[in-house]
Structures are given as C-alpha cells and as structure tokens.
Amino acid sequence: MGAHSFVIVRRAVGANKLSILHVSGAKSKGVFTGLIEEVGRVLWLRLTERGTQLQLTAPKLAPAVAVGDSVAVNGCCLTVSAHRGEQVTFDLLEETLERTNLKRLRRDSAVNLERALAAGAPLGGHFVQGHIDCSAKVISFERTGEDYRLKVELPPDFAHYAAYKGSVAINGISLTVAELLEKSFVVWIIPHTKRHTNIDNIETGDLVNIEFDILAKYVERMLARYAPQD
C-alpha cells in the first residue's frame, strides 16, 4: 500500500461480512481473503534471462490484471510482470521456490488464483497476506458423506500457530482447523470448495502451501516482548 495510506475494517449494517476501506483510495497491494476466484493452468515454469518465471493461462483473471498487480498463486503473493490475452506471467524469487510448492509445478498443473482485495470489497474469508509459512505433505484426503476430510502434516516449527477452530490458508483457500493433532491437523472441505479449487486434484503425498493466521504471529510477537529475560 502507499506510504501515506491506511485501512479501516468495518462491518456492513445488517450484514455478517466485513468490508475494507482504503482511505487514500489506492489499490491494495497484498491483502487477500482466501476465496479463490479461478483455477488457472500452468503453461511453463522456467529459468529465463530475467530469472525464474511462471506463466499461467487464466481466462477470467488475466484480462482483469495489470503489470504490477498482486495475485495469490496457490496462496503465494506474486506480482504480475507481464500479461497478454488469457496469459499472465510472474517472476519468482529463489526463496519463494524453496518455501512453497510452486517448485513442483508442471505444464497443465492447476493453481488457485485470487487478486488482491479491492477497496470496499467484502471480506468473506479471513485476512491472508500471501506470505507462505511452509509447505507440508497431505497425509490423507477422504470423502465422508457429502464432505471431504483433509489431513495435513504440521511442521514442528510452526505448530504453535495452529489453533482448534482457528483460520488457516491451504493453497490460498481460507479454511478452519477442525482437528488439531500432535503432528498434523485436519480441515473439512465442502463439495463447492473441492469443485472450484485445485483441492479437486489433490492426492496423498502432495505438498500444499500453508499460511497460518496473522493474528497468532502478532500475539507471539507481543508476548515475546514481555517474556522474562534469562
């Protein structure tokens, strides 16, 4: 966001959704909601003279973005470096490749896409920064009745951020922790989410991107300030 802008979060009258007011009127550069707009397809991921680049086809999203816009790709905030027609291209940092599942993308891989939150738009999920904490393996993905139970490894370095009934973004999707186990956690997926995200293609052993709730990180930071010093 601009250097002299700030955000107000308000609840619409008579509604259960929050809205974002960006006071300066400038476009948000990296706040997402975890509600996927489109599932794009990978055209290529390769090393170019500009570094590693990722090109996708996204018929709905690509015509609506401009160079410099922020887009969450599998939950990872990337900046549009080029676009033409239904194609959009991003530059990738080495750290992004190391920390996320983007390094495993192949031609025709499905990726979840969401543009940065527009000023005044409803916040239907939760605040997602697009800063992936880690990638973790899918332990199981099973249908139970009409819904789906997704169990994911919980890396020990990040386990303290997970909370029962807390928010978590998996591949950029806003979900709720339904079960918190010693070395894993479980979320439930409704049929609509499965059909309209790349969860539809997920298999045991796949890597998923995880971003834990930003509120947990702020709490950790504040508590550390007042922790007794040795």
Number of C-alpha atoms within 10 A of each C-alpha: 14 11 6 8 12 14 14 11 13 14 13 11 8 6 7 11 14 18 19 18 18 18 12 14 14 14 15 22 19 22 20 29 24 29 22 25 14 19 22 27 21 19 17 17 21 12 12 10 6 8 11 15 17 22 22 24 23 19 16 14 19 20 14 12 17 15 13 13 19 26 26 27 23 31 31 29 26 24 20 20 17 17 19 12 12 15 19 25 22 22 19 20 12 11 8 16 13 12 18 23 21 22 15 11 16 14 12 13 17 22 25 25 28 25 26 21 22 20 18 15 12 19 21 15 18 20 19 29 23 27 21 23 15 19 23 21 18 19 17 16 20 14 13 9 7 8 15 17 17 21 22 25 21 24 14 10 9 13 17 13 19 20 18 13 13 16 25 25 28 23 29 32 28 22 21 18 17 18 14 18 14 9 11 19 20 22 21 20 19 13 13 10 18 15 12 14 24 21 20 13 11 17 15 14 14 16 21 23 23 28 26 24 20 17 13 15 13 11 11 13 11 10 11 11 9 8 8 7 6 3
